Amino acid sequence: MKRILKPVTYVLATLYFLVDAAFMAIAKPISGWLARHVVLRRLRVWIRSLRPYPSLALFSVPVIILEPVKPVAAYLAATGQMVSSVVTLIVGELLKLVLVERLFSLTRDKLMKIPAFLWAYTKFREAKAWLEATEAWQAIRAISKAARQYVSEMKKSAAVAFRRS
């Protein structure tokens, strides 16, 4: 059983990390920009004024609306519409991640007052900590770090070569 689980863990950790890194690398800056955006100040005040259960309802909206994007993208891919599939998946996932991240950061304290949410969030954090502690996750992190360092060095070399010419 252990022999079967180890490769599966590597594959799952790889997929999780790649999807998470790809989308969060883009979603975090967008979310940060939204957090600083002056036009949304009144909306942030209103969201923060909500009580715990209305906060949960609001937090659930982007997930409920945007989670079906994955099967829609799969359907588009299955029908040969690859570009539409990829665009649908990327836009839908980024939009969902940005909205969920922003709403969570604005309502975290209220959401943690709901026992079921606190329990689920604690289990999520434990599962994430377990996954990040696996050999597979550590290997993927090391490969990712090496790739980022390589790309950074290539950019520096290209910049130096460009200045010389």
Phi and psi in radians as a Rosetta constraint file:
Dihedral C 1 N 2 CA 2 C 2 CIRCULARHARMONIC -1.108 0.35
Dihedral N 2 CA 2 C 2 N 3 CIRCULARHARMONIC -0.626 0.35
Dihedral C 2 N 3 CA 3 C 3 CIRCULARHARMONIC -1.128 0.35
Dihedral N 3 CA 3 C 3 N 4 CIRCULARHARMONIC -0.576 0.35
Dihedral C 3 N 4 CA 4 C 4 CIRCULARHARMONIC -1.339 0.35
Dihedral N 4 CA 4 C 4 N 5 CIRCULARHARMONIC -0.725 0.35
Dihedral C 4 N 5 CA 5 C 5 CIRCULARHARMONIC -1.205 0.35
Dihedral N 5 CA 5 C 5 N 6 CIRCULARHARMONIC -0.569 0.35
Dihedral C 5 N 6 CA 6 C 6 CIRCULARHARMONIC -1.093 0.35
Dihedral N 6 CA 6 C 6 N 7 CIRCULARHARMONIC -0.883 0.35
Dihedral C 6 N 7 CA 7 C 7 CIRCULARHARMONIC -1.110 0.35
Dihedral N 7 CA 7 C 7 N 8 CIRCULARHARMONIC -0.650 0.35
Dihedral C 7 N 8 CA 8 C 8 CIRCULARHARMONIC -1.093 0.35
Dihedral N 8 CA 8 C 8 N 9 CIRCULARHARMONIC -0.718 0.35
Dihedral C 8 N 9 CA 9 C 9 CIRCULARHARMONIC -1.092 0.35
Dihedral N 9 CA 9 C 9 N 10 CIRCULARHARMONIC -0.738 0.35
Dihedral C 9 N 10 CA 10 C 10 CIRCULARHARMONIC -1.052 0.35
Dihedral N 10 CA 10 C 10 N 11 CIRCULARHARMONIC -0.797 0.35
Dihedral C 10 N 11 CA 11 C 11 CIRCULARHARMONIC -1.118 0.35
Dihedral N 11 CA 11 C 11 N 12 CIRCULARHARMONIC -0.833 0.35
Dihedral C 11 N 12 CA 12 C 12 CIRCULARHARMONIC -1.091 0.35
Dihedral N 12 CA 12 C 12 N 13 CIRCULARHARMONIC -0.744 0.35
Dihedral C 12 N 13 CA 13 C 13 CIRCULARHARMONIC -1.116 0.35
Dihedral N 13 CA 13 C 13 N 14 CIRCULARHARMONIC -0.711 0.35
Dihedral C 13 N 14 CA 14 C 14 CIRCULARHARMONIC -1.091 0.35
Dihedral N 14 CA 14 C 14 N 15 CIRCULARHARMONIC -0.870 0.35
Dihedral C 14 N 15 CA 15 C 15 CIRCULARHARMONIC -1.088 0.35
Dihedral N 15 CA 15 C 15 N 16 CIRCULARHARMONIC -0.788 0.35
Dihedral C 15 N 16 CA 16 C 16 CIRCULARHARMONIC -1.048 0.35
Dihedral N 16 CA 16 C 16 N 17 CIRCULARHARMONIC -0.830 0.35
Dihedral C 16 N 17 CA 17 C 17 CIRCULARHARMONIC -1.119 0.35
Dihedral N 17 CA 17 C 17 N 18 CIRCULARHARMONIC -0.784 0.35
Dihedral C 17 N 18 CA 18 C 18 CIRCULARHARMONIC -1.107 0.35
Dihedral N 18 CA 18 C 18 N 19 CIRCULARHARMONIC -0.805 0.35
Dihedral C 18 N 19 CA 19 C 19 CIRCULARHARMONIC -1.142 0.35
Dihedral N 19 CA 19 C 19 N 20 CIRCULARHARMONIC -0.820 0.35
Dihedral C 19 N 20 CA 20 C 20 CIRCULARHARMONIC -1.058 0.35
Dihedral N 20 CA 20 C 20 N 21 CIRCULARHARMONIC -0.838 0.35
Dihedral C 20 N 21 CA 21 C 21 CIRCULARHARMONIC -1.131 0.35
Dihedral N 21 CA 21 C 21 N 22 CIRCULARHARMONIC -0.752 0.35
Dihedral C 21 N 22 CA 22 C 22 CIRCULARHARMONIC -1.117 0.35
Dihedral N 22 CA 22 C 22 N 23 CIRCULARHARMONIC -0.844 0.35
Dihedral C 22 N 23 CA 23 C 23 CIRCULARHARMONIC -1.363 0.35
Dihedral N 23 CA 23 C 23 N 24 CIRCULARHARMONIC -0.704 0.35
Dihedral C 23 N 24 CA 24 C 24 CIRCULARHARMONIC -1.254 0.35
Dihedral N 24 CA 24 C 24 N 25 CIRCULARHARMONIC -0.495 0.35
Dihedral C 24 N 25 CA 25 C 25 CIRCULARHARMONIC -1.067 0.35
Dihedral N 25 CA 25 C 25 N 26 CIRCULARHARMONIC -0.516 0.35
Dihedral C 25 N 26 CA 26 C 26 CIRCULARHARMONIC -1.645 0.35
Dihedral N 26 CA 26 C 26 N 27 CIRCULARHARMONIC -0.681 0.35
Dihedral C 26 N 27 CA 27 C 27 CIRCULARHARMONIC -1.195 0.35
Dihedral N 27 CA 27 C 27 N 28 CIRCULARHARMONIC -0.671 0.35
Dihedral C 27 N 28 CA 28 C 28 CIRCULARHARMONIC -1.053 0.35
Dihedral N 28 CA 28 C 28 N 29 CIRCULARHARMONIC -0.879 0.35
Dihedral C 28 N 29 CA 29 C 29 CIRCULARHARMONIC -1.069 0.35
Dihedral N 29 CA 29 C 29 N 30 CIRCULARHARMONIC -0.656 0.35
Dihedral C 29 N 30 CA 30 C 30 CIRCULARHARMONIC -1.119 0.35
Dihedral N 30 CA 30 C 30 N 31 CIRCULARHARMONIC -0.791 0.35
Dihedral C 30 N 31 CA 31 C 31 CIRCULARHARMONIC -1.093 0.35
Dihedral N 31 CA 31 C 31 N 32 CIRCULARHARMONIC -0.728 0.35
Dihedral C 31 N 32 CA 32 C 32 CIRCULARHARMONIC -1.096 0.35
Dihedral N 32 CA 32 C 32 N 33 CIRCULARHARMONIC -0.710 0.35
Dihedral C 32 N 33 CA 33 C 33 CIRCULARHARMONIC -1.088 0.35
Dihedral N 33 CA 33 C 33 N 34 CIRCULARHARMONIC -0.768 0.35
Dihedral C 33 N 34 CA 34 C 34 CIRCULARHARMONIC -1.079 0.35
Dihedral N 34 CA 34 C 34 N 35 CIRCULARHARMONIC -0.652 0.35
Dihedral C 34 N 35 CA 35 C 35 CIRCULARHARMONIC -1.092 0.35
Dihedral N 35 CA 35 C 35 N 36 CIRCULARHARMONIC -0.581 0.35
Dihedral C 35 N 36 CA 36 C 36 CIRCULARHARMONIC -1.595 0.35
Dihedral N 36 CA 36 C 36 N 37 CIRCULARHARMONIC -0.126 0.35
Dihedral C 36 N 37 CA 37 C 37 CIRCULARHARMONIC -1.247 0.35
Dihedral N 37 CA 37 C 37 N 38 CIRCULARHARMONIC 2.142 0.35
Dihedral C 37 N 38 CA 38 C 38 CIRCULARHARMONIC -1.105 0.35
Dihedral N 38 CA 38 C 38 N 39 CIRCULARHARMONIC -0.647 0.35
Dihedral C 38 N 39 CA 39 C 39 CIRCULARHARMONIC -1.036 0.35
Dihedral N 39 CA 39 C 39 N 40 CIRCULARHARMONIC -0.499 0.35
Dihedral C 39 N 40 CA 40 C 40 CIRCULARHARMONIC -1.607 0.35
Dihedral N 40 CA 40 C 40 N 41 CIRCULARHARMONIC 0.146 0.35
Dihedral C 40 N 41 CA 41 C 41 CIRCULARHARMONIC -1.028 0.35
Dihedral N 41 CA 41 C 41 N 42 CIRCULARHARMONIC -0.813 0.35
Dihedral C 41 N 42 CA 42 C 42 CIRCULARHARMONIC -1.124 0.35
Dihedral N 42 CA 42 C 42 N 43 CIRCULARHARMONIC -0.673 0.35
Dihedral C 42 N 43 CA 43 C 43 CIRCULARHARMONIC -1.122 0.35
Dihedral N 43 CA 43 C 43 N 44 CIRCULARHARMONIC -0.746 0.35
Dihedral C 43 N 44 CA 44 C 44 CIRCULARHARMONIC -1.064 0.35
Dihedral N 44 CA 44 C 44 N 45 CIRCULARHARMONIC -0.744 0.35
Dihedral C 44 N 45 CA 45 C 45 CIRCULARHARMONIC -1.081 0.35
Dihedral N 45 CA 45 C 45 N 46 CIRCULARHARMONIC -0.764 0.35
Dihedral C 45 N 46 CA 46 C 46 CIRCULARHARMONIC -1.105 0.35
Dihedral N 46 CA 46 C 46 N 47 CIRCULARHARMONIC -0.789 0.35
Dihedral C 46 N 47 CA 47 C 47 CIRCULARHARMONIC -1.081 0.35
Dihedral N 47 CA 47 C 47 N 48 CIRCULARHARMONIC -0.762 0.35
Dihedral C 47 N 48 CA 48 C 48 CIRCULARHARMONIC -1.161 0.35
Dihedral N 48 CA 48 C 48 N 49 CIRCULARHARMONIC -0.394 0.35
Dihedral C 48 N 49 CA 49 C 49 CIRCULARHARMONIC -1.410 0.35
Dihedral N 49 CA 49 C 49 N 50 CIRCULARHARMONIC -0.200 0.35
Dihedral C 49 N 50 CA 50 C 50 CIRCULARHARMONIC -1.190 0.35
Dihedral N 50 CA 50 C 50 N 51 CIRCULARHARMONIC 2.619 0.35
Dihedral C 50 N 51 CA 51 C 51 CIRCULARHARMONIC -1.385 0.35
Dihedral N 51 CA 51 C 51 N 52 CIRCULARHARMONIC 3.016 0.35
Dihedral C 51 N 52 CA 52 C 52 CIRCULARHARMONIC -0.974 0.35
Dihedral N 52 CA 52 C 52 N 53 CIRCULARHARMONIC -0.893 0.35
Dihedral C 52 N 53 CA 53 C 53 CIRCULARHARMONIC -1.241 0.35
Dihedral N 53 CA 53 C 53 N 54 CIRCULARHARMONIC -0.678 0.35
Dihedral C 53 N 54 CA 54 C 54 CIRCULARHARMONIC -1.088 0.35
Dihedral N 54 CA 54 C 54 N 55 CIRCULARHARMONIC -0.577 0.35
Dihedral C 54 N 55 CA 55 C 55 CIRCULARHARMONIC -1.097 0.35
Dihedral N 55 CA 55 C 55 N 56 CIRCULARHARMONIC -0.730 0.35
Dihedral C 55 N 56 CA 56 C 56 CIRCULARHARMONIC -1.115 0.35
Dihedral N 56 CA 56 C 56 N 57 CIRCULARHARMONIC -0.739 0.35
Dihedral C 56 N 57 CA 57 C 57 CIRCULARHARMONIC -1.065 0.35
Dihedral N 57 CA 57 C 57 N 58 CIRCULARHARMONIC -0.796 0.35
Dihedral C 57 N 58 CA 58 C 58 CIRCULARHARMONIC -1.125 0.35
Dihedral N 58 CA 58 C 58 N 59 CIRCULARHARMONIC -0.734 0.35
Dihedral C 58 N 59 CA 59 C 59 CIRCULARHARMONIC -1.063 0.35
Dihedral N 59 CA 59 C 59 N 60 CIRCULARHARMONIC -0.578 0.35
Dihedral C 59 N 60 CA 60 C 60 CIRCULARHARMONIC -1.335 0.35
Dihedral N 60 CA 60 C 60 N 61 CIRCULARHARMONIC -0.422 0.35
Dihedral C 60 N 61 CA 61 C 61 CIRCULARHARMONIC -0.989 0.35
Dihedral N 61 CA 61 C 61 N 62 CIRCULARHARMONIC -0.912 0.35
Dihedral C 61 N 62 CA 62 C 62 CIRCULARHARMONIC -1.109 0.35
Dihedral N 62 CA 62 C 62 N 63 CIRCULARHARMONIC -0.588 0.35
Dihedral C 62 N 63 CA 63 C 63 CIRCULARHARMONIC -1.168 0.35
Dihedral N 63 CA 63 C 63 N 64 CIRCULARHARMONIC -0.813 0.35
Dihedral C 63 N 64 CA 64 C 64 CIRCULARHARMONIC -1.113 0.35
Dihedral N 64 CA 64 C 64 N 65 CIRCULARHARMONIC -0.723 0.35
Dihedral C 64 N 65 CA 65 C 65 CIRCULARHARMONIC -1.344 0.35
Dihedral N 65 CA 65 C 65 N 66 CIRCULARHARMONIC -0.689 0.35
Dihedral C 65 N 66 CA 66 C 66 CIRCULARHARMONIC -1.723 0.35
Dihedral N 66 CA 66 C 66 N 67 CIRCULARHARMONIC -0.199 0.35
Dihedral C 66 N 67 CA 67 C 67 CIRCULARHARMONIC -1.127 0.35
Dihedral N 67 CA 67 C 67 N 68 CIRCULARHARMONIC -0.615 0.35
Dihedral C 67 N 68 CA 68 C 68 CIRCULARHARMONIC -1.135 0.35
Dihedral N 68 CA 68 C 68 N 69 CIRCULARHARMONIC -0.079 0.35
Dihedral C 68 N 69 CA 69 C 69 CIRCULARHARMONIC -1.072 0.35
Dihedral N 69 CA 69 C 69 N 70 CIRCULARHARMONIC -0.633 0.35
Dihedral C 69 N 70 CA 70 C 70 CIRCULARHARMONIC -1.085 0.35
Dihedral N 70 CA 70 C 70 N 71 CIRCULARHARMONIC -0.897 0.35
Dihedral C 70 N 71 CA 71 C 71 CIRCULARHARMONIC -1.127 0.35
Dihedral N 71 CA 71 C 71 N 72 CIRCULARHARMONIC -0.578 0.35
Dihedral C 71 N 72 CA 72 C 72 CIRCULARHARMONIC -1.119 0.35
Dihedral N 72 CA 72 C 72 N 73 CIRCULARHARMONIC -0.757 0.35
Dihedral C 72 N 73 CA 73 C 73 CIRCULARHARMONIC -1.115 0.35
Dihedral N 73 CA 73 C 73 N 74 CIRCULARHARMONIC -0.694 0.35
Dihedral C 73 N 74 CA 74 C 74 CIRCULARHARMONIC -1.105 0.35
Dihedral N 74 CA 74 C 74 N 75 CIRCULARHARMONIC -0.731 0.35
Dihedral C 74 N 75 CA 75 C 75 CIRCULARHARMONIC -1.076 0.35
Dihedral N 75 CA 75 C 75 N 76 CIRCULARHARMONIC -0.792 0.35
Dihedral C 75 N 76 CA 76 C 76 CIRCULARHARMONIC -1.071 0.35
Dihedral N 76 CA 76 C 76 N 77 CIRCULARHARMONIC -0.714 0.35
Dihedral C 76 N 77 CA 77 C 77 CIRCULARHARMONIC -1.137 0.35
Dihedral N 77 CA 77 C 77 N 78 CIRCULARHARMONIC -0.724 0.35
Dihedral C 77 N 78 CA 78 C 78 CIRCULARHARMONIC -1.147 0.35
Dihedral N 78 CA 78 C 78 N 79 CIRCULARHARMONIC -0.473 0.35
Dihedral C 78 N 79 CA 79 C 79 CIRCULARHARMONIC -1.634 0.35
Dihedral N 79 CA 79 C 79 N 80 CIRCULARHARMONIC 0.185 0.35
Dihedral C 79 N 80 CA 80 C 80 CIRCULARHARMONIC 1.499 0.35
Dihedral N 80 CA 80 C 80 N 81 CIRCULARHARMONIC 0.133 0.35
Dihedral C 80 N 81 CA 81 C 81 CIRCULARHARMONIC -1.680 0.35
Dihedral N 81 CA 81 C 81 N 82 CIRCULARHARMONIC 1.204 0.35
Dihedral C 81 N 82 CA 82 C 82 CIRCULARHARMONIC -1.117 0.35
Dihedral N 82 CA 82 C 82 N 83 CIRCULARHARMONIC -0.767 0.35
Dihedral C 82 N 83 CA 83 C 83 CIRCULARHARMONIC -1.106 0.35
Dihedral N 83 CA 83 C 83 N 84 CIRCULARHARMONIC -0.806 0.35
Dihedral C 83 N 84 CA 84 C 84 CIRCULARHARMONIC -1.074 0.35
Dihedral N 84 CA 84 C 84 N 85 CIRCULARHARMONIC -0.683 0.35
Dihedral C 84 N 85 CA 85 C 85 CIRCULARHARMONIC -1.087 0.35
Dihedral N 85 CA 85 C 85 N 86 CIRCULARHARMONIC -0.857 0.35
Dihedral C 85 N 86 CA 86 C 86 CIRCULARHARMONIC -1.133 0.35
Dihedral N 86 CA 86 C 86 N 87 CIRCULARHARMONIC -0.786 0.35
Dihedral C 86 N 87 CA 87 C 87 CIRCULARHARMONIC -1.088 0.35
Dihedral N 87 CA 87 C 87 N 88 CIRCULARHARMONIC -0.759 0.35
Dihedral C 87 N 88 CA 88 C 88 CIRCULARHARMONIC -1.064 0.35
Dihedral N 88 CA 88 C 88 N 89 CIRCULARHARMONIC -0.814 0.35
Dihedral C 88 N 89 CA 89 C 89 CIRCULARHARMONIC -1.106 0.35
Dihedral N 89 CA 89 C 89 N 90 CIRCULARHARMONIC -0.824 0.35
Dihedral C 89 N 90 CA 90 C 90 CIRCULARHARMONIC -1.138 0.35
Dihedral N 90 CA 90 C 90 N 91 CIRCULARHARMONIC -0.871 0.35
Dihedral C 90 N 91 CA 91 C 91 CIRCULARHARMONIC -1.106 0.35
Dihedral N 91 CA 91 C 91 N 92 CIRCULARHARMONIC -0.805 0.35
Dihedral C 91 N 92 CA 92 C 92 CIRCULARHARMONIC -1.088 0.35
Dihedral N 92 CA 92 C 92 N 93 CIRCULARHARMONIC -0.810 0.35
Dihedral C 92 N 93 CA 93 C 93 CIRCULARHARMONIC -1.161 0.35
Dihedral N 93 CA 93 C 93 N 94 CIRCULARHARMONIC -0.748 0.35
Dihedral C 93 N 94 CA 94 C 94 CIRCULARHARMONIC -1.096 0.35
Dihedral N 94 CA 94 C 94 N 95 CIRCULARHARMONIC -0.783 0.35
Dihedral C 94 N 95 CA 95 C 95 CIRCULARHARMONIC -1.060 0.35
Dihedral N 95 CA 95 C 95 N 96 CIRCULARHARMONIC -0.792 0.35
Dihedral C 95 N 96 CA 96 C 96 CIRCULARHARMONIC -1.090 0.35
Dihedral N 96 CA 96 C 96 N 97 CIRCULARHARMONIC -0.836 0.35
Dihedral C 96 N 97 CA 97 C 97 CIRCULARHARMONIC -1.082 0.35
Dihedral N 97 CA 97 C 97 N 98 CIRCULARHARMONIC -0.754 0.35
Dihedral C 97 N 98 CA 98 C 98 CIRCULARHARMONIC -1.111 0.35
Dihedral N 98 CA 98 C 98 N 99 CIRCULARHARMONIC -0.837 0.35
Dihedral C 98 N 99 CA 99 C 99 CIRCULARHARMONIC -1.135 0.35
Dihedral N 99 CA 99 C 99 N 100 CIRCULARHARMONIC -0.786 0.35
Dihedral C 99 N 100 CA 100 C 100 CIRCULARHARMONIC -1.129 0.35
Dihedral N 100 CA 100 C 100 N 101 CIRCULARHARMONIC -0.749 0.35
Dihedral C 100 N 101 CA 101 C 101 CIRCULARHARMONIC -1.092 0.35
Dihedral N 101 CA 101 C 101 N 102 CIRCULARHARMONIC -0.781 0.35
Dihedral C 101 N 102 CA 102 C 102 CIRCULARHARMONIC -1.139 0.35
Dihedral N 102 CA 102 C 102 N 103 CIRCULARHARMONIC -0.815 0.35
Dihedral C 102 N 103 CA 103 C 103 CIRCULARHARMONIC -1.114 0.35
Dihedral N 103 CA 103 C 103 N 104 CIRCULARHARMONIC -0.689 0.35
Dihedral C 103 N 104 CA 104 C 104 CIRCULARHARMONIC -1.121 0.35
Dihedral N 104 CA 104 C 104 N 105 CIRCULARHARMONIC -0.756 0.35
Dihedral C 104 N 105 CA 105 C 105 CIRCULARHARMONIC -1.132 0.35
Dihedral N 105 CA 105 C 105 N 106 CIRCULARHARMONIC -0.543 0.35
Dihedral C 105 N 106 CA 106 C 106 CIRCULARHARMONIC -1.420 0.35
Dihedral N 106 CA 106 C 106 N 107 CIRCULARHARMONIC -0.467 0.35
Dihedral C 106 N 107 CA 107 C 107 CIRCULARHARMONIC -2.073 0.35
Dihedral N 107 CA 107 C 107 N 108 CIRCULARHARMONIC 0.148 0.35
Dihedral C 107 N 108 CA 108 C 108 CIRCULARHARMONIC -0.908 0.35
Dihedral N 108 CA 108 C 108 N 109 CIRCULARHARMONIC -0.879 0.35
Dihedral C 108 N 109 CA 109 C 109 CIRCULARHARMONIC -1.070 0.35
Dihedral N 109 CA 109 C 109 N 110 CIRCULARHARMONIC -0.697 0.35
Dihedral C 109 N 110 CA 110 C 110 CIRCULARHARMONIC -1.196 0.35
Dihedral N 110 CA 110 C 110 N 111 CIRCULARHARMONIC -0.748 0.35
Dihedral C 110 N 111 CA 111 C 111 CIRCULARHARMONIC -1.104 0.35
Dihedral N 111 CA 111 C 111 N 112 CIRCULARHARMONIC -0.610 0.35
Dihedral C 111 N 112 CA 112 C 112 CIRCULARHARMONIC -1.232 0.35
Dihedral N 112 CA 112 C 112 N 113 CIRCULARHARMONIC -0.199 0.35
Dihedral C 112 N 113 CA 113 C 113 CIRCULARHARMONIC -1.413 0.35
Dihedral N 113 CA 113 C 113 N 114 CIRCULARHARMONIC -0.198 0.35
Dihedral C 113 N 114 CA 114 C 114 CIRCULARHARMONIC -1.588 0.35
Dihedral N 114 CA 114 C 114 N 115 CIRCULARHARMONIC 1.989 0.35
Dihedral C 114 N 115 CA 115 C 115 CIRCULARHARMONIC -0.940 0.35
Dihedral N 115 CA 115 C 115 N 116 CIRCULARHARMONIC -0.769 0.35
Dihedral C 115 N 116 CA 116 C 116 CIRCULARHARMONIC -1.146 0.35
Dihedral N 116 CA 116 C 116 N 117 CIRCULARHARMONIC -0.681 0.35
Dihedral C 116 N 117 CA 117 C 117 CIRCULARHARMONIC -1.176 0.35
Dihedral N 117 CA 117 C 117 N 118 CIRCULARHARMONIC -0.765 0.35
Dihedral C 117 N 118 CA 118 C 118 CIRCULARHARMONIC -1.034 0.35
Dihedral N 118 CA 118 C 118 N 119 CIRCULARHARMONIC -0.770 0.35
Dihedral C 118 N 119 CA 119 C 119 CIRCULARHARMONIC -1.073 0.35
Dihedral N 119 CA 119 C 119 N 120 CIRCULARHARMONIC -0.851 0.35
Dihedral C 119 N 120 CA 120 C 120 CIRCULARHARMONIC -1.116 0.35
Dihedral N 120 CA 120 C 120 N 121 CIRCULARHARMONIC -0.717 0.35
Dihedral C 120 N 121 CA 121 C 121 CIRCULARHARMONIC -1.150 0.35
Dihedral N 121 CA 121 C 121 N 122 CIRCULARHARMONIC -0.680 0.35
Dihedral C 121 N 122 CA 122 C 122 CIRCULARHARMONIC -1.101 0.35
Dihedral N 122 CA 122 C 122 N 123 CIRCULARHARMONIC -0.767 0.35
Dihedral C 122 N 123 CA 123 C 123 CIRCULARHARMONIC -1.118 0.35
Dihedral N 123 CA 123 C 123 N 124 CIRCULARHARMONIC -0.696 0.35
Dihedral C 123 N 124 CA 124 C 124 CIRCULARHARMONIC -1.072 0.35
Dihedral N 124 CA 124 C 124 N 125 CIRCULARHARMONIC -0.811 0.35
Dihedral C 124 N 125 CA 125 C 125 CIRCULARHARMONIC -1.111 0.35
Dihedral N 125 CA 125 C 125 N 126 CIRCULARHARMONIC -0.685 0.35
Dihedral C 125 N 126 CA 126 C 126 CIRCULARHARMONIC -1.119 0.35
Dihedral N 126 CA 126 C 126 N 127 CIRCULARHARMONIC -0.771 0.35
Dihedral C 126 N 127 CA 127 C 127 CIRCULARHARMONIC -1.109 0.35
Dihedral N 127 CA 127 C 127 N 128 CIRCULARHARMONIC -0.725 0.35
Dihedral C 127 N 128 CA 128 C 128 CIRCULARHARMONIC -1.138 0.35
Dihedral N 128 CA 128 C 128 N 129 CIRCULARHARMONIC -0.727 0.35
Dihedral C 128 N 129 CA 129 C 129 CIRCULARHARMONIC -1.106 0.35
Dihedral N 129 CA 129 C 129 N 130 CIRCULARHARMONIC -0.714 0.35
Dihedral C 129 N 130 CA 130 C 130 CIRCULARHARMONIC -1.088 0.35
Dihedral N 130 CA 130 C 130 N 131 CIRCULARHARMONIC -0.808 0.35
Dihedral C 130 N 131 CA 131 C 131 CIRCULARHARMONIC -1.075 0.35
Dihedral N 131 CA 131 C 131 N 132 CIRCULARHARMONIC -0.753 0.35
Dihedral C 131 N 132 CA 132 C 132 CIRCULARHARMONIC -1.205 0.35
Dihedral N 132 CA 132 C 132 N 133 CIRCULARHARMONIC -0.333 0.35
Dihedral C 132 N 133 CA 133 C 133 CIRCULARHARMONIC -1.523 0.35
Dihedral N 133 CA 133 C 133 N 134 CIRCULARHARMONIC -0.168 0.35
Dihedral C 133 N 134 CA 134 C 134 CIRCULARHARMONIC -1.250 0.35
Dihedral N 134 CA 134 C 134 N 135 CIRCULARHARMONIC 2.734 0.35
Dihedral C 134 N 135 CA 135 C 135 CIRCULARHARMONIC -1.051 0.35
Dihedral N 135 CA 135 C 135 N 136 CIRCULARHARMONIC -0.678 0.35
Dihedral C 135 N 136 CA 136 C 136 CIRCULARHARMONIC -1.065 0.35
Dihedral N 136 CA 136 C 136 N 137 CIRCULARHARMONIC -0.809 0.35
Dihedral C 136 N 137 CA 137 C 137 CIRCULARHARMONIC -1.092 0.35
Dihedral N 137 CA 137 C 137 N 138 CIRCULARHARMONIC -0.775 0.35
Dihedral C 137 N 138 CA 138 C 138 CIRCULARHARMONIC -1.097 0.35
Dihedral N 138 CA 138 C 138 N 139 CIRCULARHARMONIC -0.682 0.35
Dihedral C 138 N 139 CA 139 C 139 CIRCULARHARMONIC -1.136 0.35
Dihedral N 139 CA 139 C 139 N 140 CIRCULARHARMONIC -0.780 0.35
Dihedral C 139 N 140 CA 140 C 140 CIRCULARHARMONIC -1.138 0.35
Dihedral N 140 CA 140 C 140 N 141 CIRCULARHARMONIC -0.696 0.35
Dihedral C 140 N 141 CA 141 C 141 CIRCULARHARMONIC -1.068 0.35
Dihedral N 141 CA 141 C 141 N 142 CIRCULARHARMONIC -0.745 0.35
Dihedral C 141 N 142 CA 142 C 142 CIRCULARHARMONIC -1.128 0.35
Dihedral N 142 CA 142 C 142 N 143 CIRCULARHARMONIC -0.745 0.35
Dihedral C 142 N 143 CA 143 C 143 CIRCULARHARMONIC -1.120 0.35
Dihedral N 143 CA 143 C 143 N 144 CIRCULARHARMONIC -0.743 0.35
Dihedral C 143 N 144 CA 144 C 144 CIRCULARHARMONIC -1.092 0.35
Dihedral N 144 CA 144 C 144 N 145 CIRCULARHARMONIC -0.763 0.35
Dihedral C 144 N 145 CA 145 C 145 CIRCULARHARMONIC -1.107 0.35
Dihedral N 145 CA 145 C 145 N 146 CIRCULARHARMONIC -0.753 0.35
Dihedral C 145 N 146 CA 146 C 146 CIRCULARHARMONIC -1.106 0.35
Dihedral N 146 CA 146 C 146 N 147 CIRCULARHARMONIC -0.704 0.35
Dihedral C 146 N 147 CA 147 C 147 CIRCULARHARMONIC -1.143 0.35
Dihedral N 147 CA 147 C 147 N 148 CIRCULARHARMONIC -0.754 0.35
Dihedral C 147 N 148 CA 148 C 148 CIRCULARHARMONIC -1.100 0.35
Dihedral N 148 CA 148 C 148 N 149 CIRCULARHARMONIC -0.714 0.35
Dihedral C 148 N 149 CA 149 C 149 CIRCULARHARMONIC -1.133 0.35
Dihedral N 149 CA 149 C 149 N 150 CIRCULARHARMONIC -0.716 0.35
Dihedral C 149 N 150 CA 150 C 150 CIRCULARHARMONIC -1.092 0.35
Dihedral N 150 CA 150 C 150 N 151 CIRCULARHARMONIC -0.799 0.35
Dihedral C 150 N 151 CA 151 C 151 CIRCULARHARMONIC -1.091 0.35
Dihedral N 151 CA 151 C 151 N 152 CIRCULARHARMONIC -0.725 0.35
Dihedral C 151 N 152 CA 152 C 152 CIRCULARHARMONIC -1.075 0.35
Dihedral N 152 CA 152 C 152 N 153 CIRCULARHARMONIC -0.759 0.35
Dihedral C 152 N 153 CA 153 C 153 CIRCULARHARMONIC -1.145 0.35
Dihedral N 153 CA 153 C 153 N 154 CIRCULARHARMONIC -0.655 0.35
Dihedral C 153 N 154 CA 154 C 154 CIRCULARHARMONIC -1.151 0.35
Dihedral N 154 CA 154 C 154 N 155 CIRCULARHARMONIC -0.684 0.35
Dihedral C 154 N 155 CA 155 C 155 CIRCULARHARMONIC -1.098 0.35
Dihedral N 155 CA 155 C 155 N 156 CIRCULARHARMONIC -0.767 0.35
Dihedral C 155 N 156 CA 156 C 156 CIRCULARHARMONIC -1.094 0.35
Dihedral N 156 CA 156 C 156 N 157 CIRCULARHARMONIC -0.759 0.35
Dihedral C 156 N 157 CA 157 C 157 CIRCULARHARMONIC -1.093 0.35
Dihedral N 157 CA 157 C 157 N 158 CIRCULARHARMONIC -0.727 0.35
Dihedral C 157 N 158 CA 158 C 158 CIRCULARHARMONIC -1.164 0.35
Dihedral N 158 CA 158 C 158 N 159 CIRCULARHARMONIC -0.674 0.35
Dihedral C 158 N 159 CA 159 C 159 CIRCULARHARMONIC -1.144 0.35
Dihedral N 159 CA 159 C 159 N 160 CIRCULARHARMONIC -0.730 0.35
Dihedral C 159 N 160 CA 160 C 160 CIRCULARHARMONIC -1.136 0.35
Dihedral N 160 CA 160 C 160 N 161 CIRCULARHARMONIC -0.776 0.35
Dihedral C 160 N 161 CA 161 C 161 CIRCULARHARMONIC -1.119 0.35
Dihedral N 161 CA 161 C 161 N 162 CIRCULARHARMONIC -0.642 0.35
Dihedral C 161 N 162 CA 162 C 162 CIRCULARHARMONIC -1.167 0.35
Dihedral N 162 CA 162 C 162 N 163 CIRCULARHARMONIC -0.711 0.35
Dihedral C 162 N 163 CA 163 C 163 CIRCULARHARMONIC -1.172 0.35
Dihedral N 163 CA 163 C 163 N 164 CIRCULARHARMONIC -0.569 0.35
Dihedral C 163 N 164 CA 164 C 164 CIRCULARHARMONIC -1.262 0.35
Dihedral N 164 CA 164 C 164 N 165 CIRCULARHARMONIC -0.457 0.35
